[in-house]
Amino acid sequence: MDMLWNIIGYAGSLLILFSFYMVTRAKWQPQQTKYLVASFFGAMFLAIYQIWLGAYAGVLLNVVFALVAVWALVSKPKITV
């Protein structure tokens, strides 16, 4: 079972790092859905892992990070053609 928790933690870390890399290389924009979704899942995976570890300061940080991503997703202006 420990292996599963570690995989969840690594997946979250990699998603956040990959998203950050893509934005800093100007491949993605911070307002794009793919960036926000990857950031949301990365933060939630890390929060789940940190709950298992008992690292509640990290849980708080990542839950807030995920909520900001959700807020950005739902408040994005709708593009009509």
N, C-alpha and C positions, 0 to 999 in steps of 0.2 A: 504493500500500500504506500510505503514511503516513496517508491519510484514514481507512482502516479502524481503525488503532490509535487515532486520535483519537476516532472514534465510540465505540469500546469504552470509552475513558477517560471521555468525557462521559456515556455511559450509566451507568457505575458511579457517577459523582459524582451524577448526577440521582436514581438509585435510593436512594442513601444519604440525600441531602438530602430527598427526598420522604418516605421512611420516618420520618426525624427530625421533619419537619414534622407528619406525621399523628399521631405520638405526642405532640408538644408541644401540639397542638390538641385532644387527647383524642378523636380520631377512631379511633385504634388504641391498643391496649395493648401494652406491650413483650413480653408473653408470647404474643401472638397469632401464629399461624402465618404470616399474610400479612406481618407486620412482620419476622419472623425470616427468611423466604424472600427478601423484598426486600433485607434487609440482607446476607444471604449472597451473593446474586448481585451486588449493588453492590460489595461488598468484593472478590469474585473478579474482576470486570471491572476494577476499579482495580488489583488485584495484577497481572493480565496486562499491563495498560498500563504499569505501573511496571517490570515485568521488561523490557519493550521499551525503556523509557527508561534502564534501568540504575539506577533509584532503589530500591536494595535495602532501605533503612530503611522506606520506604513499603510495600514488598512484605511485610516482616515484620509491620508493623502490620495490614495488611489480611488477611493469611492468618490471623493470630490472631483478628481480628474475625470472619472467616468461620467459624473453628473454634468460637468461642463460640456463634455462631448455630446451628451444627449440633448442638453439645452441648445447647443449650436445646431444639431440636426433638426430639431423640431422648430426652431426659429429661423431656419434658412428661408430666404425669399423663394417663392415658387416661380419657376421660369415657365412662361406660357409662350407658345409659338403661334 
